[in-house]
Amino acid sequence: MGNTTEVKDLIAFHPGAYVEEIVDDLNITQAEFAERLGVSSKIVSNIINGQDSVSAVTADKLAKVTGVSTETWLNLQAQYDAKIAKS
C-alpha cells in the first residue's frame, strides 16, 4: 500500500488503499471497476494512487457498488485529511 503516511506513530490510510483492495479482491481491472462505478478509469487510478480525494459523489457511487456506506467512505477521507493536516 503506497498510500500511507506516518504521522507521529500513527499511520493514515488514504481511502484509495481500500479501493485497491476491493479491486484486487474482485479480481477485476481498475477499468472494470470504474465502469461499475460509472466514472473514468483515471478517477479510479487517481484515488487508488492517493492523488484524488473521495468526493461525496464518488463516495455515494462506491457505497452502491461495494455495500460500504457513503458515510464510511467520507469518514475515511476526513480522517486521512485530518492526519495529513497535523503533519
C-alpha positions as a LaTeX table, in Angstrom:
\begin{tabular}{lrrr}
\hline
Residue & $x$ (\AA) & $y$ (\AA) & $z$ (\AA) \\
\hline
Met1 & 0.00 & 0.00 & 0.00 \\
Gly2 & 1.81 & 3.04 & $-1.23$ \\
Asn3 & $-0.90$ & 5.41 & 0.00 \\
Thr4 & 0.21 & 5.57 & 3.63 \\
Thr5 & 1.59 & 8.45 & 5.59 \\
Glu6 & 3.14 & 8.09 & 9.00 \\
Val7 & 2.09 & 10.82 & 11.39 \\
Lys8 & 3.56 & 10.73 & 14.91 \\
Asp9 & 3.49 & 6.94 & 15.10 \\
Leu10 & 0.03 & 6.79 & 13.53 \\
Ile11 & $-0.48$ & 5.54 & 10.03 \\
Ala12 & $-3.14$ & 7.20 & 7.95 \\
Phe13 & $-4.60$ & 5.22 & 5.07 \\
His14 & $-5.98$ & 7.03 & 2.08 \\
Pro15 & $-9.35$ & 5.52 & 1.11 \\
Gly16 & $-7.73$ & 4.59 & $-2.20$ \\
Ala17 & $-5.86$ & 1.84 & $-0.38$ \\
Tyr18 & $-9.21$ & 0.23 & 0.40 \\
Val19 & $-10.45$ & 0.77 & $-3.14$ \\
Glu20 & $-7.34$ & $-1.02$ & $-4.38$ \\
Glu21 & $-8.01$ & $-3.96$ & $-2.04$ \\
Ile22 & $-11.59$ & $-4.19$ & $-3.28$ \\
Val23 & $-10.48$ & $-4.18$ & $-6.92$ \\
Asp24 & $-7.92$ & $-6.90$ & $-6.11$ \\
Asp25 & $-10.46$ & $-8.96$ & $-4.16$ \\
Leu26 & $-12.91$ & $-8.76$ & $-7.05$ \\
Asn27 & $-10.11$ & $-9.83$ & $-9.38$ \\
Ile28 & $-11.02$ & $-7.16$ & $-11.92$ \\
Thr29 & $-9.13$ & $-4.32$ & $-13.55$ \\
Gln30 & $-9.36$ & $-0.71$ & $-12.47$ \\
Ala31 & $-11.11$ & $-0.02$ & $-15.77$ \\
Glu32 & $-13.77$ & $-2.64$ & $-15.00$ \\
Phe33 & $-14.26$ & $-1.20$ & $-11.52$ \\
Ala34 & $-14.52$ & 2.31 & $-12.96$ \\
Glu35 & $-17.20$ & 1.08 & $-15.36$ \\
Arg36 & $-19.18$ & $-0.38$ & $-12.46$ \\
Leu37 & $-18.89$ & 2.96 & $-10.65$ \\
Gly38 & $-19.81$ & 4.95 & $-13.72$ \\
Val39 & $-16.61$ & 7.03 & $-13.61$ \\
Ser40 & $-13.49$ & 7.20 & $-15.72$ \\
Ser41 & $-10.53$ & 4.88 & $-15.22$ \\
Lys42 & $-8.46$ & 7.98 & $-14.48$ \\
Ile43 & $-10.60$ & 8.82 & $-11.44$ \\
Val44 & $-10.22$ & 5.30 & $-10.03$ \\
Ser45 & $-6.48$ & 5.33 & $-10.72$ \\
Asn46 & $-6.05$ & 8.73 & $-9.06$ \\
Ile47 & $-7.99$ & 7.63 & $-5.98$ \\
Ile48 & $-6.02$ & 4.39 & $-5.70$ \\
Asn49 & $-2.76$ & 6.31 & $-6.04$ \\
Gly50 & $-3.83$ & 8.82 & $-3.39$ \\
Gln51 & $-3.78$ & 11.68 & $-5.89$ \\
Asp52 & $-7.51$ & 12.47 & $-5.58$ \\
Ser53 & $-9.80$ & 12.56 & $-2.57$ \\
Val54 & $-13.02$ & 10.61 & $-2.39$ \\
Ser55 & $-15.74$ & 13.18 & $-3.05$ \\
Ala56 & $-19.31$ & 12.91 & $-1.79$ \\
Val57 & $-20.46$ & 11.89 & $-5.28$ \\
Thr58 & $-17.76$ & 9.22 & $-5.58$ \\
Ala59 & $-18.44$ & 8.01 & $-2.02$ \\
Asp60 & $-22.09$ & 7.50 & $-2.97$ \\
Lys61 & $-21.09$ & 5.53 & $-6.05$ \\
Leu62 & $-18.62$ & 3.46 & $-4.02$ \\
Ala63 & $-21.35$ & 2.72 & $-1.49$ \\
Lys64 & $-23.69$ & 1.43 & $-4.18$ \\
Val65 & $-21.01$ & $-0.83$ & $-5.70$ \\
Thr66 & $-19.28$ & $-2.06$ & $-2.53$ \\
Gly67 & $-22.02$ & $-2.04$ & 0.10 \\
Val68 & $-19.82$ & 0.15 & 2.32 \\
Ser69 & $-21.83$ & 3.21 & 3.35 \\
Thr70 & $-21.29$ & 6.65 & 1.87 \\
Glu71 & $-20.62$ & 7.92 & 5.39 \\
Thr72 & $-17.85$ & 5.38 & 5.90 \\
Trp73 & $-16.08$ & 6.45 & 2.71 \\
Leu74 & $-16.39$ & 10.11 & 3.65 \\
Asn75 & $-15.19$ & 9.42 & 7.21 \\
Leu76 & $-12.15$ & 7.56 & 5.89 \\
Gln77 & $-11.30$ & 10.54 & 3.71 \\
Ala78 & $-11.89$ & 13.03 & 6.53 \\
Gln79 & $-9.72$ & 11.06 & 8.97 \\
Tyr80 & $-6.94$ & 10.81 & 6.40 \\
Asp81 & $-7.15$ & 14.53 & 5.64 \\
Ala82 & $-7.10$ & 15.40 & 9.35 \\
Lys83 & $-3.99$ & 13.29 & 9.98 \\
Ile84 & $-2.22$ & 14.80 & 6.99 \\
Ala85 & $-3.13$ & 18.31 & 8.17 \\
Lys86 & $-1.49$ & 17.59 & 11.54 \\
Ser87 & 1.81 & 16.52 & 9.98 \\
\hline
\end{tabular}
